[in-house]
C-alpha cells in the first residue's frame, strides 16, 4: 500500500533545536587551524548564525513538498521515497540512491533534469528512496548492510511500483547498494550507474598499477577513517553524544562536505549554499534519524565489508562509471573494476566531488543519459 506523503511541520520541535543552537557555548571550543583538526569553528558559527537569523525550515519544506513523495511499508519498515514521473510514456525508470551524510534531497535538481525528454527521446521516471534508518524510512530495529537494503529497493521498484525493469544509480552507499542490486536482481535491474567505487574484489589488486593504487588508497584514507571506524563498530555510543545536539550533528556532517567536495578554492557555502547545507542537517534532526543512519556502516561490516565475495562471477549488467576528480574514495584502475563489473562506460568528469548530484547535477545527468542510450533492453 502506497500513501501520499508530505513532510510535516513541527514548530515546537523546530523551536527546540533553534534554542539549542542559540545557547551553544562556543567559548568551550578550542581554536585550531581552519579544518586541519576538524570542523572549522569560524565557518560553523557563521552557518549557525545564518541558521538562526535567515534560514526558514518552513520555506524549505514547502519547496521539498512540491516533489511527489510517498511512504510504503516493506518488511516492517516505512520506506519514504520521491516518485517523479516524466510526461513521456516511454520513460525509463531509474532508482537514485543517496549516501551518508546526505539524503534523498541531494537529487532534487537531478530529478527534474532527468524527467525531461532529450533530443534522443530519452527521459526517466525517477524514484529516490530514503535508505532504511534515514529520514522518514523507519523504524529500524537492527542494522542492515547494502546487500540487504538492495532487496528492499528492488521490492520497491518491482512489487510496489510495478516496474518490469529499471536502472539504478548512486554514489557513496548508493553505489554499494546499486552494485548488489545489479548482482542479485539482474532480471529486473538492467544497468547500474556509479559515481563512486565502494566495492572490492576478494582476490585484491593483481597488477602493479592496481597494487600501487591500493597502497596509495590506504594512505589517503588514514585521515578519513575515524568516523567510518566508529560508525562501523560502536554507532550507538555516538548516538549519546549527538542526541539533543544540533550543533554537534552539524559539525559531524559539515566536515564531510568540506573534505569531500570540489571547492575550487571557494568557501563551502559558495558551492552548496547555506540553505541546502542546513536543510540536509535539519532532515536528520527533525526525523531523529542521525542515530540510525550510521547503522549501515555496522551492517556492512557484518555483511563482509567492501569485499564482494562472488568468486569468479561478476556483475553482468551494463555498468557506467563516472569519475569525479575530487571523489575522496580514489577510483581503482579500470582493469580492477573490470574484474567486478561489466563496464560499458568509463568517463572522467571535469569537476565535482563526492556529492556529485548536488555539486554537478548537469554533468551527472548528461553521463546518465549517455549510459541509457547505450542500453538495449531487448538484448538484456
DASULTA-V607126 format. One record per helix or strand of 2 or more residues. SS is the DSSP state (@ for helix, = for strand). FROM is the first residue (numbers start at 1). TO is the last residue. Records with the same first field share a line. If there is no record, write none. Layout:
BEGIN
SS = FROM-TO / FROM-TO
END
This chain:
BEGIN
= = 2-5 / 69-74 / 77-84 / 92-97 / 124-129 / 166-170 / 189-194 / 200-201 / 307-308 / 315-323 / 341-348
@ = 11-22 / 26-28 / 41-53 / 57-64 / 104-115 / 146-160 / 173-184 / 208-221 / 225-233 / 235-242 / 246-260 / 268-272 / 274-286 / 290-293 / 295-303 / 334-338 / 356-359 / 361-374 / 377-379
END
